[in-house]
Amino acid sequence: MNEAMNSKKSINWNELLKKKPREIIFSEKNIPDLIDEDNVLNENLFRLKNLNFLEITNCNALNCLDSRISKLENLTNLVLQGNRLQTVPGELGVLSKLKCLNLSCNQIETLPGNIFNDFKSLQTLNLEQNKLRSLPDMSSLSSLITFKCGSNSLNEFPSSLCDKIRKNRQLSSQSSMPVYEGGAVHLSSLDLSHNNIPSLPPSIGSLVSIRIIQLNFNRLDSIPIEIINCSKLKEIDLNNNPIKDRRLMKIIEQCKTKKVLDYLRAMSDKIADDCPGTNENGLNSLVDEEKNKPEYTIQVLSKKVDEKFSVLVSKLIADQRKIVACILHKVDLTNNKSMRKFLSIQTSKAIVHSSFEINYCLLIPELHQGICDNRQKATIATHDLKKLLPPEPTYSSKVGNDSNKIEPAITAGLNGTDRCVYFDGKVPTRIRFIPLGRSNEMSALEFYRCLNDEADQYRKEKKRNNISGIHKYIHLLKGKQLYPVLSDFRENVLSVPPLTNSEYSKIEPETVSVFVEVTGQSVLICRQVMNELIHSFLTASITDENGISKNIFADNCMYIEPVHVEAAESRQLIVKYPTRIDLDFSDVQVLFE
């Protein structure tokens, strides 16, 4: 129940207590019976135990917040904006369920030292337009996403936000992406503009989730180079600060965040080159950063709009199964060991009969048993890109030779030279292909029944009541009228997820570009699996004839071309991979063209 008190009528507290509202908004300068003679909130307010949203704004008489605020223990949102509060009680910190706290536009000069200690759920904190000179310890705000403290009188940066952020090595070792903890590890937006902050701590570079920083109108005369470690930073405003570096000052005035960060990176490289191995003059973190430079590199290639590669998804399959894809270029599989390693990463073999060995499972074993849940959540397949592409345009094709072109609805509006494949839903008896590792052509339904028979035979051999975990994915298609199928412009079948992919598009030693697909229950799961897969490919190594270990990608560098997944009928983008939110690895430097 939402109660809005914005008239000058007296508050009927008895009626309010009976209604037990969950939200109350007071938005008048003078509301009778809200403020007592002592300029404190009416005691009846603190009897509304069910309140989870309380807003009191523009109340000139409110200059003190009663300690009884702690009784409203179910509050998740507290907005006290535009009043005349000069202090807030330490008891406010008892409200551990708070997700949003807005104390902006008051006259607060100090905050209790322990006020933030129990705010584990706080996501938004607004302290703008007060008279704060300093802030208490904020290292416990582990869920904080947005922090606004502009237009105050802060004399120092609240370094407790970032001083205690550390990488959890144990959890990071179990994931392809680093895991951090401590401090405001999720802080995304920070506004400290219009203050008196003279300097920034090197630990600001530990804000691993920060995207927006506003520090304009302060007293900063330099910017710590460590800020370049904020890998997700998209916008930083440093205008109207007395920066000593004139060149940097000009770049800042142009409001180009990328240019500011590029300049600081160049300065970092120069300092590291000029002072190798030194730890003097405050260069500890810079030298450490140089030492810990990522071992691997991913170069994300850009293509013109008319050259992009697309997966066109039919509405017949869009709800049943999702797909994410990308292309790996400059792959060298001519070395037999490299070829075997590449296949071993994405494949796992399982004997299902004494005289028959099942075809490739298309999954990294760890992913297969983990995030993929034995192919029930996601399936991986790789293909030789050159086998998927249409032929180069010739004179005859330009004047209307469409003999190689198919004309179902999914290809409407395309020409024979478009770089795309088709993800559709088809009747399983009409999907004909040679499954990977087999020699005979069959329909998808025949292959499905074959897998069921093999799974049942394996169950009987092992004397089990249920089929094994590695075969459970088969039942994802049980009773389905349409099977998902990925095909090229000639309608050659590339894969039938989650069953298998096709012999037609398998990778070979001559393969130089690999099309990688991940299909699954959701786009999120597909992205996560693709991230894991890419990292495993990049970091894989082999031992040469001299016993020296080397990476299967030359110079530890991988070249990835993004793939656009689009709705076939409207060509509306569904997902693009990779983007700047993907490939977040501690040991990999990702470069976008």
N, C-alpha and C positions, 0 to 999 in steps of 0.2 A: 504494500500500500504506500502510495506517494502522497505526502501532505505538503502543500506549498503555502507558506505563510507570508503573503506579500501585501497584506492590508493592515490598516491601523486598528483593526478590531482586536479586542482582548483575546488572548489564547484560552480556550476552554481545555484546561489540562486534564480534567476528569474524562472528557470525551476522548482526548488523545490517548490517554492511558488505556481506555477500553479498546480502542482500535488497534493498539499495538503496531504502529506503522514501522516499516522497515526503512523508509526514506523520508527525510524532512528537509525542506529548503526554506530558510528565512532570508528574505532579500529586501528588507526595508531599513532605512536609517533608524527609525524608532518603532519598535514593535512592543506595545504594552505587554507587561508580564513576562517578557523574555529576559530582561535584565532587572535584577533586584536593585534596591537602593544602594547597595555597596558596589554597584557596577560589576556584578558577577552574574553568571547565568543562573536562571531559576532552577532550584533543586529538583523540580519535577522532570526536567529534561533528562536528568541522570537516572530516572526510573524507567526510561524507555529501553529496556534491555535488548529488545529485538532490533534496534537500529543498526543498519550496516552502512547507511549513507546519511551524513549530516553536513549540511551546507549553511553557513551563516556569513553573509556578505554585506558589506557597506553599512555596518552597524556602528555608528560613531560612539555609542556608549560602551562598547565592549573593549576595555583596555587591559583586561586580565582574564586568563583562562584558568578556571577552577581546577584544582587537583582531582576533583570528583569525576573528571573526564575519564579517568581510568575505569569507572564502573560500566562504561559503554564498551564492553569487551568484545562485542561482535562487529564493531566498526571496521569496514574495509576501505571506506572513502571518507575523508574528513577535509572539508573545504572551509577555511576561515579567511577568506580573501577580502581585502579592502576594509578592514576594521582598524582599531587603534591599539592592537596588542603590543605591549612593550616587553613582556616576558611570557614564556610558556613553562609549565611545571614539568619536573622530571617524570611525574606520573604519566605523562603522555606516552612515554616510552613503553608503558605496559601494554599498549594496544598492539599486540604482536600480529594481529590479522590484517593490519593496515596494508593496502596495496597502493593507495594514493593519498598523499598528504600535501595540502596546499596552504601555505602560510604567507602567501605573497601579499604585497601592498599593505604592510603593517609598519610598526615602528620598533621591531624586535632588534635588540642590540646584542644579546648573547643567547646561547642555547645551553641547556644542561649538558654536562660532560658525558653522561651515559645515555642520552636520549635515543641514540640510534642502535644501541647494543642488541635489542631484541627485534629489530625490524627486518626479520629474515625474508618477509614476503613483500616488502615495499618495492614497487616498480617505478613509481613516479614521485618525485620530490620537487616542490616548487617553493623557493625561498626568495623570489625576486622582490625588489623594491622594499628592502628593509634597511637596517642600519648595522648589519653584522660586520664585525672587524675580523673575526676568525670563526672557524667551524670546529666542532668536537670531532672525535674519532669516528670515521665513517667506514672502517674496514669490515664491519659486519653486514654491510648492505649488499649481500651477495646476489640479490635479485634485481637490483636497481638498473633500470634501463634509461630513464630520462631524468636529468638533474639540471634544474634551472636556479641559478643564484646570481643573476645579473643585477646591476644597479644596486649594489651594496657598497661597503667600504672595506672589503677584504684586503688584508695586507700580505697574504700569502696564499699560495695554491694549496688546496686541500689534498695534500699528498697521500693521506691515509686511504684515499680511493684506490690507489694503485701500488703503494709500497709493498703490500703483502701478496700480490698476485704472483703465483708460482705455477709452474708446469707440474702436473701430477704424472711422474714418470711411469708409475705402475700402470695407471689407466691408459696413458699414451702408448705404452708398449703393446697394449692389446687392441689398439685402434690405429687406423692409417692417418687419423687426424689428431693433432695434439689436444690434450684435455687440461684445462687450467682451473685453478681454484684460488680462493682467498681474495679479499678486497671486492671491488665492484667489477667483477669479471665479466658481467653482461652489459656494462654501461655502453650505450649506443650514442646518446646525445648529451653533450655537456655545454652549458651556457654560463660562462663566468665573465661576460662582457660588462663594461662600465664598473670596474673596480680599481683597486690600487695594487694589483699583483705585480711585483718587480721581476720575478723570475719563475721559471718552470723547472721542476725536478726531472732528472734523467729517467726516473721511473714512470714518467708519462708514457713512455714507449711500451709499457706493460699493459696498457689498455687494449686488449686484444680484440674487443668487439666494437670499439669506438668508430663511429661513422661521421659524426658532426661535432666540431669543436668551435666554439665562439669565444674568442679572447680579445676582441676589439675593445678599444678604449681602456687600456691598462697602462702599466709602466714597464713593459717588457723591453729590454734593450738587446736581447739575444734569444735565439730559439735553440733548445737542445737538439742535437742531431739524432738523438734516440727516438724522436717522434716519427722517424721514417719506419720504425718497427711496427707502427700501427697499421697493419696490412689492410684493414678494411676502411681506412679513413677516406672519405669522399669529399668532405668539405671542411675547410678550416679558415676562419676569419681572424686575421691578425692585424687588421687595419688600425690606424691611430695608436700606434705604440712607438716609442722612441728607439727603434731598431738601429743599432750602430752600423751594421753592414748595409751600405747604401744600395748595393746591387740587389740584395735580398729585399730591401725596403721597396724598391721599384717593382719587383715581382709580386710582392704582397699587395701593392696598390692596384695591380691588374686583376686581383681576386681570382687568380688561377691556382687552385689547390695543387694540381698535378705539377705545375712548374715550380711551385714552392718546394714540394717534396723532391723533385728531380734535382733542384739546386742543392738541397741539403744532402742528398745521396752523393752528389759529386764532391761536396765538401768532405763527406765521410771517407770517400775513396782517396782523396788527396791527403787527408790527415793520416790515414793508414799507410799510404805510400811514403810519406815524409817521415813518419815515426814508427817504423816497423819494430814490433817487439817491445815498445815502451809502454809504460803505464803512468806517465807523468802528465801534468797539466789537465787532469780530469778526463783522460782519454781511455780509462779502463774499459768502459762499455763499448767504445768504438773499436778498440783492438779486439775485444772478445767477440764482437759482432763479425769482424773480419775473419777471425779464426773459425767461427761457427757458421760461416757462409754456407748456405744449402749445398749439399753434395750433388743434387740432381736438378735438372732444368726441364721445364715443359714450355714449349713455344706454341701458343695458340694462334693458328693462322687465320687470317681474315680473307674473305672472298667477296667479290662484288655480288650484288643482289641477284643478278641473272646467272651467277655461277654457283650459287649455294647448293648444297645437297639437302634434299628433303625426304622425310618419310611421310607419305600421305595416308592418313588414318581414316578408314571408312566408318561411318556412323554405326554400321552393323557390328563392329567390334570395339568401339570406343569405350563402352561401359564395362565390357567383359575383361579387357586386358589392356594395360598401359605399356608404352614403349619409350625408351630413351636410347639414343645412339650417338656415335661419334666415329671419326675416321683417323687412324694412325698412319702417318706417312713416314717415308724413309726407313722402313723396316727391312733389316737384312737378315734373312733366314737361310742364306746359302750355306752357312756353316751348319753341319749336321747337329752339333751340340746345341747351337742356338735354336734350331728348329725344334729339337726335342724339349728344350727348356720352355720355349714358348707354348708348346702344346701341353706340357705337364702342368703349367700354371692354370690353364683353362679346362683341363680334362681330368677325369677320375675314372679309372676302369673298375668294373665289378664283374666277377665271374658269375654267370647265372645258369650255366649248364656245363657239364664236363666237356662237351664238344663245341661249345659256342661261347664267344666272349662278346659282351654287350658293347655297342658302339659308345663313342665318347659321351660322357655325361654333360659336357659343355660347361662345367662349373669348377672353379677353384675349390679344392676340397674343404678348406676352412670356410669359405663363403657358402659352399654347398650345405654344410652341416650347421652353419651359424645363421647369418642374416637371411640367406636364401631358404632356410628351413627345408632342405632336401627338395629344392625346386618348387615347393608349394607356394613360396612368396615371390621368387624371382628366378629367371633362367637367363643364362648367358650364351651367346653364339657369336662366332667370328666368321668372316667371309672375305674372299679375295675380291678387292674392290673392282679390279679391271673386268671381272666376270659380270658385274652388276650394271656397268655403265653402257649406255647406248653407243653405237658407233659414231665416230666423228662425222659431222655433216659433210655430204658430198654434193656435187651438182645435181645428181638425180634426186637426192632426198629433198633438196631445196625446191625442186619444181614439182614435187607431189608424189614421189614414190614412197608410199606408206605401207609397203608390204610387211614390214617388221613391226608395225605399230598396232597395238590393241586398242579397242574402243569401248570398254565398259564405262559406266558412269564415273567411276573413281578417277579416270584419266581425262575427264572432260577439261578442255581448255589447255591441255598440254601438247607439246610437240615431241617428236621422236628424239630430240637431243637434250631434253630436260634431265638433269641429274637427280633422279629420285627413285625410290622404291615404294611399294604399296603394302600397307598393313590392312588386311581385310578379314572378313568373316565369311567362310564358305562351307557349303555342305561337304562333309568329310569324304563322301564317295567321289566327289568331283576334284579332289586335291590329289594329283598323281605326281609322284617323284621317287627318286632313289634315296632312301634314308642314308645318312652318313654311316659308313662302315659296312653297308650291305651291297649286294650286287644286282638285285632285281627291283624293277619298278613296281610300285604298289600304291594303292590309295591310302589316304590318311586313316581311314576306318580300318583297313586291313592291318596297317602297322599298329594301330591302337590295340586291336584284338591280339596281335602277335605279342605285344609287350605284356598284356594281361596274362596270356598263357605262360610266358616266361616267368613272370612274377609269381604266378601260382605254383609253377613247377619248383621254383627256388624255395617257396614257402614249404612245400612238401618235403623237399630234400633236407631242409633244416628242422623239420618237424615242428613248425610253428602254427599257431592258430590264426595269426594275422600276417599280412604281407609285410616285408621289411620296410624300414624307413626310406630306403633309397628308391622304392617303387611307389610310394604314396602319391607322388605327383600325378601318376596316371589317372587317378580318380577325379582330378580337376576337370577332365573332359567328359566324365560320365554323364550321359543323358543330354549332352549339348547338341543342339541341332546344327550349330555353326562352330567350326574350329578356326582359331586364329591362324593366319598364314601370311608370311612375308614373301613377296614375289617381286621380280624385276619387270622392266618394261615389256618383255616378251612373255610374261606370265610364267617364267621359270620359277619354281618354288625354291626359296632360299632356306626357310625354316618353318616348322609347325610347332611353335612353343605351346606347352612346355615339353613336347615329346622329343624332338630332335631337330637338327638342321640337315641340309641336303648335301649329297655327294657332289652336286653340280658346282657349288660355290666354295668348296673347301679350300683352305690355304695350302700353298705348296712352297717349295724352296725358292721359286722364282717370284713369289709374292713380295711386293714392295709397299703396298698400301692395303691396310686391313680395315674393313667395315665391322664395327663392334656394336652389337645390339644387346640390350637388357630389357626383358619384358617381365611384367609382374603385376602385383595387386594394386600398386599405387606408384605415382611418379616419384614420390619421396623415397620409397624403397629402391626403385630403379636407380635413382641418382646415387644413393648410398652405396649400392653394390657396384655401380660403375666407378665410383671414386676408389673403392677398395681394389677393383680390378686394375685400373690404370696404375695405381701405386705399386701393385705387385709386378706388373709388366716392367715398369721403369726401374725398379730396384733389383730385378732378377739378374743373376750373374752366372757365368760359366767358367770353367778352368781350361785354359788352352794347353797345347802340347808341352809347354815348358812349366806347367804347374802354376801359372799366374792367373789369378782371378780377374775377370774383366766383365763389364756390363754388356748385356746383349744389345743395348742401344748405344751407338757410337757417341763418345764424349759425354755419356750419361745424360743425353738430351733426347727428349721425345717431342715429335711434332704432331699436334692434334688439330684436325679440322672440325669445327663445330657442325653439328647436324641439326636442322630444324624439323621438328615434328609438327605437322599441320593437319587441320581438318581437311579431308579431301574435297568436300563439297564447297566449303567457303574459303579455303586456304588461310584460315585464321590460325595463328601460332598457338600451339598447345604447350610446347616446352622446347627450349634450346639447350644443348649441352655441348661443351661446357660454357658456363658464364663465370663471372667474377666471384660468385658465391660458392663455386665448386673448387675442387682440387686444393683444399686448404690443408697442406702437409707441412710439418715443421722442417723436414729435410729436403723440401722441393721449392725451388724458385719458379714461379709461374709468370710468364711474360705474354702479354696480349699485344698483338700488332695494332 
